Amino acid sequence: MELKLFDSKSVSVSDVDLVGRPCSSMLSNSRGGRIFPWFCSYRGVSPKVSYLNTSSKAIQSVGQEKLGVETFSYRFNGTNGTRSNLFSREMRVLDAIDDEYGGVVVDPQRLPVNPSSFATVLHSSLSHWKMQGKKGVWLKLPAERSELVPIAVKEGFQYHHAERGYVMLTYWIPEGPCMLPSNASHHVGVGGFVINDNNEVLVVQEKHYAPALVGLWKIPTGFILEAEEISTGVVREIKEETGIDTEFVEVIAFRHAHNVAFEKSDLFFVCMLRPLSTQIAVDDIEIQAAKWMPLDEFVEQPLIQGDCMFKKIIDICIARLGKRYCGLSAQQLVSKFDGKLSSLYYNVTEAQDLNCQGL
């Protein structure tokens, strides 16, 4: 059977979830309250359906819970035009908002308290969203509602991502491949090349390292925090590991690698910074030692000379010191596309600026 919507969309009658419901019955909640009336007039069996939303949204109280309620009418027309059935029901649906891509985002603060009630309402909500022609469903379950996760998975939801306080699940309604965006695919790391007026590089030895890196003095590195700029993140990491205050100058280069931690890709930005202090204070949780090391001595380390990636990065940094290479400076701009302030990293574009400024 086919359900023809008034906006010319259609779905399968099986998606409407009407089969096997007695027309004169009243569905009861766990407290015995009858809340879902069905009204029917029978004139025969029909293969086609027309649908009309006959009421505005209301709020239905179920025990101590408040859930969205909508009333819908369904008319089943016989093939010879002589028989029809009219169904009218109030459908309980999860409280949700439409997203800009034709999907819905469930309100995590208005979920049913009872898991059994959640299972029932989730099932009817999916039927409702199918009738509306919705596409993706985003279901965010707070950590304190983790008992709802297996119910959603059983209904067909898939894991998308998890954070400390919640797990996000998704459901793709249309047939065919899911078009919802995947979870974040990259980690973002930074490394700070800091050199002082004595041509000395700020270097560290970490407490935890791979056996192949024993004895290596390296530049301070770390991960960018959520909602943190590259330029401010690298300043923070250097301060945390060495106690040195710095000023961001440029992004010198970046490396892109795949299948790193937890099979995620990795972006690592090498930055040039200007020191604002000289007294080192080591972070004894992560760092074994830190010092100012002559540039020549730093470059001649066997582990750097023997690794093409390390060597290339240092060569680029040295070229920048000699003004034979220009990195990417940061400028904050607001785009009309999203109205948000963001950082654009770019090289010089004016002819008179081709000789990069010194540190």
C-alpha positions in Angstrom: 0.0 0.0 0.0 1.0 3.6 -0.5 0.4 6.5 1.8 -0.1 9.7 -0.2 0.5 12.9 1.8 -1.1 16.2 1.0 2.3 17.6 0.2 2.7 15.0 -2.5 5.1 12.8 -0.5 4.4 9.2 0.1 5.5 6.3 2.3 4.5 2.7 2.8 1.5 1.9 4.8 3.6 -0.5 6.8 5.6 2.5 8.0 2.5 4.1 9.5 2.3 1.2 12.0 -1.6 1.0 11.9 -1.9 -2.8 11.3 -3.5 -4.8 14.1 -4.9 -1.9 16.1 -8.5 -2.3 17.2 -10.5 0.7 16.2 -12.8 1.0 19.2 -10.0 0.4 21.8 -8.3 2.9 24.0 -4.6 2.4 24.6 -3.6 2.6 28.3 -0.5 3.9 29.9 1.3 2.2 32.8 -1.0 4.0 35.3 -4.2 2.8 33.6 -5.1 6.1 31.9 -6.6 5.8 28.4 -5.0 8.4 26.2 -4.9 7.3 22.6 -8.5 7.2 21.0 -9.0 5.7 17.6 -12.2 6.4 15.6 -13.0 4.2 12.6 -15.8 3.7 10.0 -15.5 0.5 8.0 -16.7 0.1 4.5 -14.2 -2.5 3.3 -10.5 -3.1 2.6 -8.6 -0.6 0.6 -5.1 -0.5 -1.1 -4.7 3.3 -1.0 -4.5 5.9 1.7 -4.8 9.6 2.0 -3.5 11.5 5.1 -4.3 14.7 6.8 -3.0 16.3 10.0 -6.3 17.3 11.6 -5.1 19.1 14.8 -2.4 21.3 16.1 0.3 20.1 18.4 -0.7 19.7 22.1 0.9 18.5 25.3 -0.3 15.1 26.7 0.5 14.3 30.3 1.4 10.7 31.0 1.8 10.2 34.8 4.4 12.9 35.5 5.7 13.0 31.9 4.8 15.5 29.3 5.1 14.4 25.7 4.2 16.0 22.3 0.9 14.8 20.9 -0.5 15.1 17.3 -3.7 13.9 15.8 -3.8 12.4 12.3 -6.6 11.1 10.1 -6.1 8.3 7.5 -8.6 7.5 4.8 -8.3 4.2 3.0 -10.0 4.3 -0.4 -11.2 1.1 -2.1 -10.1 0.2 -5.6 -13.6 0.5 -6.9 -14.3 3.8 -5.0 -17.1 2.3 -3.0 -15.3 1.4 0.2 -13.3 3.5 2.7 -12.0 3.5 6.2 -11.3 6.6 8.2 -8.8 6.4 11.1 -8.2 9.2 13.6 -5.6 8.9 16.3 -3.5 10.9 18.7 0.2 10.0 18.2 2.7 10.4 21.0 6.1 11.6 19.6 9.4 12.6 21.1 9.9 16.3 21.5 12.3 17.3 18.6 13.2 20.2 16.3 13.8 20.1 12.6 17.3 20.6 11.3 18.2 22.4 8.1 18.8 19.2 6.2 15.4 17.6 6.5 16.0 15.7 9.7 15.1 16.0 13.3 17.1 16.5 16.6 15.5 15.0 19.7 15.4 17.1 22.8 17.6 15.2 25.3 16.0 17.1 28.3 12.4 15.9 27.5 12.9 12.2 27.2 10.3 9.9 28.8 11.3 8.9 32.3 10.2 5.3 32.0 12.3 3.1 29.7 9.2 1.1 28.6 7.5 4.4 27.7 10.5 5.5 25.9 10.5 2.4 23.7 6.9 2.9 22.8 7.2 6.6 22.0 10.4 6.1 20.1 8.8 3.5 17.8 5.7 5.8 17.2 8.0 8.8 16.6 9.9 7.0 13.9 6.6 6.1 12.2 5.6 9.7 12.5 8.8 11.0 11.0 8.7 8.5 8.2 5.2 9.8 7.3 6.6 13.4 7.3 9.4 12.4 4.9 12.1 13.2 7.4 15.6 11.9 6.7 18.1 11.7 9.6 17.3 11.5 13.3 19.8 12.7 16.0 19.2 11.1 19.4 21.5 12.5 22.2 21.3 10.4 25.4 22.8 11.9 28.5 25.1 9.7 30.6 22.4 9.5 33.3 20.0 8.0 30.8 22.3 5.3 29.6 19.6 2.6 30.2 17.9 4.0 27.0 20.9 3.1 24.7 20.0 -0.6 24.2 16.4 0.3 23.5 17.4 2.8 20.7 20.0 0.3 19.3 17.3 -2.4 19.2 15.1 0.1 17.3 17.8 0.5 14.6 19.8 3.5 15.8 23.6 3.4 15.3 26.4 4.9 17.5 27.7 8.1 16.1 30.0 9.4 18.8 30.4 9.8 22.6 31.7 12.5 24.9 32.1 12.5 28.7 28.4 13.4 29.3 26.5 11.8 26.5 26.3 9.3 23.6 25.0 10.4 20.2 23.0 7.9 18.1 21.6 8.4 14.6 18.9 6.8 12.5 18.7 7.2 8.7 15.1 6.9 7.5 15.2 6.9 3.6 16.2 3.8 1.7 19.8 3.9 0.4 23.1 4.9 1.9 23.1 7.1 5.0 24.0 10.7 4.2 24.5 11.9 7.7 28.0 13.3 8.4 30.5 10.9 10.2 32.0 11.6 13.5 35.1 13.9 13.7 37.9 12.2 11.8 41.0 14.1 13.0 43.1 14.9 16.0 44.9 18.3 15.9 48.4 18.6 17.4 50.9 21.5 17.5 54.6 21.8 17.9 56.4 25.0 18.9 59.8 26.0 17.4 61.0 28.7 19.9 64.4 30.3 19.3 66.0 33.1 21.4 68.5 35.8 20.6 71.4 33.5 21.4 70.3 31.2 18.6 69.2 28.6 21.1 66.1 26.4 20.6 63.7 25.5 23.4 63.7 21.7 23.7 62.3 19.0 25.9 62.7 15.3 26.7 59.4 13.6 27.6 58.9 11.1 30.4 56.9 8.7 28.1 58.3 8.0 24.7 58.8 5.2 22.1 62.0 3.1 22.5 63.3 4.5 19.2 63.3 8.0 20.6 65.5 7.5 23.6 67.8 10.5 24.1 66.0 12.8 21.7 65.6 16.4 22.5 62.5 17.7 20.7 60.4 20.8 20.4 57.4 21.0 22.8 54.3 19.4 21.4 50.7 18.7 22.4 47.0 18.6 21.3 44.7 21.4 20.7 41.7 21.6 23.1 38.1 21.9 21.9 37.3 25.4 20.6 41.0 26.4 20.9 42.9 28.2 18.2 46.1 26.8 16.8 47.9 30.0 17.7 46.7 30.0 21.3 47.0 26.3 21.8 50.7 26.1 21.0 51.4 29.0 23.3 49.5 27.2 26.1 51.4 23.9 25.5 54.8 25.5 25.6 53.8 27.3 28.8 52.5 24.1 30.5 55.6 22.0 29.5 58.4 24.5 30.0 57.1 27.5 31.9 58.2 29.8 29.0 55.9 32.6 27.8 55.8 33.0 24.0 54.2 35.0 21.2 52.9 33.2 18.2 54.5 34.2 14.9 53.5 31.8 12.1 52.5 28.3 11.1 55.6 27.0 9.4 54.2 23.7 8.0 51.8 21.0 8.9 51.8 17.2 8.6 48.8 15.0 7.7 48.9 11.3 8.8 46.3 8.6 9.0 45.4 5.7 11.3 47.2 7.2 14.2 45.4 7.2 17.6 42.1 5.1 17.7 42.3 4.8 13.8 41.8 8.6 13.5 43.8 10.9 11.1 46.1 13.4 12.6 47.0 17.0 11.6 50.2 18.4 13.2 51.0 22.1 12.9 54.6 23.2 13.3 54.6 26.8 14.6 57.3 29.5 15.0 57.1 31.5 18.2 59.0 34.3 19.9 60.1 33.8 23.5 59.0 36.4 26.0 60.7 34.9 29.0 63.9 32.8 29.7 63.4 31.0 33.0 62.4 27.3 32.5 60.0 25.6 34.9 59.5 21.9 33.9 56.2 20.2 34.1 57.3 17.1 36.0 54.1 15.1 35.1 54.9 14.9 31.3 58.4 16.3 30.9 61.7 14.7 32.0 63.8 17.8 31.2 63.8 21.0 29.3 66.6 23.4 28.2 67.8 26.0 25.7 69.9 24.1 23.2 72.2 25.6 20.6 70.6 25.4 17.1 73.6 23.6 15.6 73.6 21.0 18.3 69.9 20.5 18.0 70.1 20.0 14.3 73.0 17.5 14.5 71.1 15.0 16.7 71.3 11.6 15.0 67.6 11.0 15.4 66.9 14.2 13.5 69.4 13.7 10.8 68.2 10.1 10.3 64.5 11.0 9.9 63.4 12.7 6.7 60.3 14.2 8.3 62.2 15.7 11.3 65.0 16.9 9.1 62.7 18.5 6.6 60.8 20.4 9.4 64.0 21.7 10.9 65.3 22.8 7.4 62.1 24.7 6.9 62.4 26.4 10.3 66.0 27.4 9.5 64.9 28.8 6.1 62.3 30.9 7.9 65.0 32.3 10.2 67.0 33.3 7.1 63.9 34.9 5.6 64.1 32.5 2.7 60.7 31.1 3.5 57.4 32.6 4.7 54.9 30.8 6.9 51.2 31.3 7.4 50.1 34.2 9.6 46.7 34.2 11.4 44.0 36.8 10.9 40.6 36.7 12.5 37.7 37.3 10.1 33.9 37.0 10.2 32.3 35.2 7.3 28.7 36.0 6.2 28.2 32.2 5.6 28.0 31.5 9.3 28.4 34.9 11.0 31.2 33.5 13.3 34.6 34.8 14.0 37.3 32.4 12.7 41.0 32.4 12.0 42.4 32.4 8.4 46.0 31.3 8.1 47.7 32.5 4.9 51.0 33.5 3.3 51.9 37.1 2.3 50.2 38.3 -0.9 51.7 41.7 -1.4 54.9 42.0 -3.4 56.5 44.3 -0.9 56.0 41.7 1.8 57.8 38.9 0.1 60.8 39.3 2.6 59.2 37.9 5.8 59.6 39.9 8.9 62.3 38.8 11.3 61.6 37.2 14.7 
